[in-house]
Amino acid sequence: MTVTIENIANRMVAFHCNSGQTVHLPIGMKLDLPAVEIADNPMFEKLKNNNLLRLIDAPPPEHQPAPVDLDPHLAGGDVPANADLATEKAKPTGKAGKSK
């Protein structure tokens, strides 16, 4: 998705995009950018909050689905009787306590 930003300052404005590209916007210029270039970008937010840049086409907020826990112990799924990993002991490797 692309967004349009506009320089509303009375001077040229420059900032770094998330990809590392530097954008130089002359007075009154509009520019279309991929939304990922300015998402969570502190410099862009600062310029926007100081009324130097205007975001014209803002993307709708993304819906974040709740995380799904795939652990069968928590999901109540079928768990074999010998799958109790919490009580399984680690096997010794023979390297503990040895120093050179």
N, C-alpha and C positions, 0 to 999 in steps of 0.2 A: 504494500500500500504506500502511496506517495502522499506527502504533505507539501503545502506551499507556505513558505516563509517570506516575510516582507521586511525590508529595512525601513523603519519609521523614524530613525534618528536623522539629525542634520549633518551627519558625517558617515564615512564608510565604516562598516562593521565587519570584523573578521572573527571567526571562531573555528575550532577543530571539531570535525565530525567524529563519530565513534569509530569509523574506519581509519582515522588518522589523516584524512584529507582536510585541508584548510579551505574554508569558504570565505571569499571576499565579496561582500554585497555593497555596491555603491548606493548612494542616497536614492530612496524610492524604488529600488529594484526588487522584483519578486523572483523566487527561485523554487522549483520543484525538486524535492529530495525524497529518497526512501525514508519512511518513518523510522526505521532502525537507526538511521544516522543521528537522530536527535533524541531518541528514547533514553531516558535516564542520563542525559548529558548535562552535567552541572553548569558548564559554561553557557550553553544555550539557555538553560533555565534562568541563569543570572541576567543575561541580556534581555530575555523576555520580561522578567520581573522588573527590570529597570526601564522598561518601555523603549528599548532600542530596536527590538525585533518583535514582529507580530506573527503568530501562528494562524494562518488563514483556514486551512483545511485540517482540522484536528481529527485523528483517527478515533473511533469509538473505543472506550476502554475494553481491553480483552477480558473475556470471561475465563477465569482460572478454575477449572474443575477441582474438586477436593481430591487430595492425594489418595490413592488406593493402596491399602496395605495387603500385600500378597502373601503374608505369612499365614500358612494354614492353621497354625496354633491359635491365631487371633481371629481368623475368619470362620472358624468352626467347621472347616472342611475335613475330609478324611485324612487322618494322620496315622501311619502305621504305629503299632505298639512299641516298636524299637526305635522310634524316631525322636526320643526325648534327648535332644542334644545338650540340654542344660546340665545334665548329670554325667555326660560322657567325659572321661578323663583324657587329657592329652597324653600321647605316647612319648616316652623319653627318646631323645635323639642321640644320647650318648656324648653330647658335647657340653653339657652343663657342668660348670665347676672346673673345667680344664682351662689352663692358661699356658701360654707359650713362654 
